[in-house]
Amino acid sequence: MSLGLEPSAYGSHSMRRTKVAQIYKKTGNLRAVQLLLGHTKMDSTVRYLDVDIEDALSLSEGIDL
């Protein structure tokens, strides 16, 4: 089955990144994304999402867990 997408441009890793990026964008919950990715360090998650650390920390501080 073909979706009409270039196979070399998409893989399971790009789908993983897209899913968590959408979750972060919709919720701003950096901690939830960290847990979903299995990262032990928040800075790894921030780098993975390619977000500005100050923006990420501001959003994260606004979320009650």
DOKOL-843448 format. One line per 10 residues: number of its first residue (from 1); their letters; for each residue x, y, z of N, C-alpha, C, O. Coordinates in steps of 0.02 Angstrom, whole numbers, padded with zeros to 5 digits, always signed. Layout:
N
NUM = a = X,Y,Z,X,Y,Z,X,Y,Z,X,Y,Z  ...
END
This chain:
65
1 = mslglepsay = +00042,-00058,+00000,+00000,+00000,+00000,+00045,+00062,+00000,+00093,+00066,+00038  +00029,+00110,-00042,+00068,+00171,-00047,+00026,+00231,-00026,-00032,+00237,-00046  +00057,+00275,+00013,+00023,+00336,+00035,+00043,+00396,-00008,+00017,+00451,+00001  +00088,+00384,-00056,+00110,+00438,-00098,+00164,+00481,-00067,+00178,+00536,-00090  +00195,+00456,-00013,+00249,+00492,+00021,+00315,+00463,+00000,+00320,+00404,-00017  +00366,+00504,+00000,+00434,+00480,-00016,+00459,+00437,+00042,+00471,+00463,+00096  +00469,+00372,+00031,+00488,+00327,+00086,+00553,+00346,+00121,+00560,+00335,+00181  +00600,+00375,+00085,+00664,+00392,+00116,+00658,+00452,+00164,+00702,+00463,+00205  +00604,+00489,+00158,+00594,+00548,+00201,+00558,+00532,+00266,+00556,+00574,+00312  +00529,+00473,+00271,+00490,+00456,+00330,+00509,+00387,+00356,+00523,+00341,+00318
11 = gshsmrrtkv = +00510,+00381,+00421,+00525,+00317,+00453,+00492,+00315,+00521,+00458,+00362,+00541  +00503,+00261,+00557,+00471,+00255,+00622,+00496,+00308,+00670,+00458,+00331,+00714  +00559,+00328,+00663,+00584,+00380,+00708,+00552,+00448,+00695,+00536,+00484,+00742  +00543,+00465,+00631,+00512,+00530,+00617,+00439,+00531,+00640,+00414,+00583,+00660  +00406,+00473,+00637,+00337,+00469,+00662,+00337,+00478,+00738,+00292,+00510,+00765  +00386,+00449,+00773,+00391,+00455,+00846,+00400,+00528,+00864,+00368,+00553,+00910  +00445,+00562,+00829,+00459,+00632,+00843,+00396,+00675,+00829,+00381,+00720,+00867  +00362,+00661,+00775,+00303,+00699,+00756,+00248,+00693,+00808,+00216,+00742,+00826  +00237,+00633,+00833,+00184,+00621,+00883,+00197,+00660,+00947,+00152,+00695,+00971  +00257,+00656,+00974,+00271,+00691,+01036,+00274,+00767,+01025,+00257,+00805,+01070
21 = aqiykktgnl = +00296,+00788,+00967,+00297,+00860,+00952,+00226,+00887,+00951,+00214,+00942,+00975  +00179,+00849,+00924,+00109,+00870,+00924,+00080,+00871,+00994,+00042,+00917,+01012  +00097,+00822,+01035,+00074,+00821,+01104,+00100,+00882,+01141,+00063,+00915,+01177  +00164,+00897,+01132,+00193,+00955,+01165,+00161,+01019,+01141,+00146,+01064,+01181  +00150,+01024,+01076,+00120,+01085,+01047,+00049,+01097,+01074,+00030,+01153,+01088  +00011,+01043,+01081,-00059,+01049,+01104,-00065,+01059,+01179,-00111,+01093,+01202  -00019,+01030,+01218,-00026,+01032,+01291,+00025,+01076,+01325,+00012,+01102,+01379  +00084,+01084,+01294,+00138,+01120,+01327,+00167,+01081,+01385,+00207,+01108,+01424  +00149,+01018,+01391,+00170,+00977,+01448,+00235,+00941,+01431,+00235,+00885,+01404  +00290,+00973,+01447,+00355,+00946,+01432,+00369,+00883,+01472,+00402,+00837,+01447
31 = ravqlllght = +00346,+00880,+01533,+00356,+00821,+01575,+00321,+00759,+01546,+00350,+00705,+01546  +00262,+00768,+01520,+00226,+00711,+01490,+00265,+00685,+01429,+00271,+00625,+01419  +00292,+00731,+01390,+00331,+00711,+01331,+00394,+00675,+01353,+00414,+00625,+01323  +00425,+00700,+01406,+00485,+00668,+01433,+00469,+00595,+01452,+00507,+00550,+01436  +00414,+00585,+01486,+00394,+00518,+01507,+00379,+00473,+01447,+00400,+00415,+01445  +00344,+00500,+01398,+00327,+00461,+01339,+00389,+00439,+01300,+00391,+00384,+01273  +00439,+00482,+01299,+00501,+00466,+01263,+00548,+00422,+01304,+00594,+00392,+01276  +00536,+00418,+01369,+00580,+00379,+01412,+00646,+00413,+01427,+00695,+00381,+01444  +00646,+00480,+01422,+00707,+00518,+01437,+00713,+00526,+01513,+00663,+00538,+01547  +00774,+00521,+01538,+00785,+00532,+01609,+00802,+00604,+01624,+00793,+00627,+01680
41 = kmdstvryld = +00826,+00640,+01574,+00845,+00710,+01583,+00801,+00755,+01541,+00790,+00743,+01481  +00775,+00808,+01572,+00732,+00855,+01537,+00768,+00889,+01479,+00738,+00902,+01427  +00833,+00903,+01487,+00869,+00936,+01433,+00873,+00892,+01371,+00878,+00918,+01315  +00872,+00826,+01379,+00870,+00781,+01321,+00805,+00790,+01283,+00804,+00791,+01221  +00751,+00797,+01320,+00685,+00806,+01289,+00682,+00873,+01253,+00655,+00877,+01198  +00708,+00924,+01284,+00709,+00991,+01254,+00749,+00990,+01189,+00727,+01017,+01139  +00807,+00958,+01190,+00847,+00952,+01129,+00812,+00912,+01076,+00813,+00929,+01017  +00780,+00857,+01097,+00744,+00813,+01050,+00689,+00851,+01014,+00679,+00842,+00953  +00652,+00893,+01051,+00598,+00931,+01021,+00623,+00993,+00985,+00586,+01024,+00947  +00686,+01011,+00996,+00716,+01070,+00966,+00677,+01133,+00985,+00660,+01174,+00942
51 = vdiedalsls = +00664,+01140,+01050,+00630,+01199,+01076,+00679,+01240,+01117,+00728,+01214,+01143  +00665,+01303,+01122,+00706,+01348,+01162,+00699,+01330,+01235,+00642,+01322,+01259  +00753,+01324,+01271,+00752,+01303,+01341,+00711,+01350,+01384,+00675,+01327,+01429  +00716,+01415,+01373,+00677,+01463,+01413,+00602,+01454,+01401,+00563,+01456,+01448  +00582,+01445,+01338,+00511,+01434,+01323,+00487,+01369,+01354,+00433,+01366,+01383  +00528,+01318,+01348,+00510,+01253,+01375,+00501,+01256,+01451,+00453,+01229,+01478  +00547,+01289,+01485,+00542,+01294,+01558,+00482,+01336,+01579,+00450,+01320,+01629  +00468,+01389,+01542,+00409,+01431,+01558,+00345,+01390,+01551,+00301,+01393,+01594  +00340,+01352,+01498,+00281,+01310,+01488,+00277,+01257,+01542,+00223,+01243,+01570  +00333,+01226,+01556,+00335,+01172,+01605,+00314,+01197,+01674,+00279,+01162,+01710
61 = egidl = +00336,+01257,+01693,+00319,+01284,+01759,+00245,+01300,+01764,+00218,+01303,+01820  +00212,+01311,+01708,+00141,+01326,+01709,+00097,+01265,+01713,+00035,+01271,+01716  +00126,+01206,+01713,+00087,+01143,+01715,+00092,+01113,+01784,+00147,+01100,+01809  +00036,+01101,+01815,+00034,+01068,+01879,+00032,+00993,+01870,-00007,+00967,+01830  +00075,+00958,+01906,+00075,+00885,+01903,+00054,+00856,+01969,+00051,+00795,+01976
END
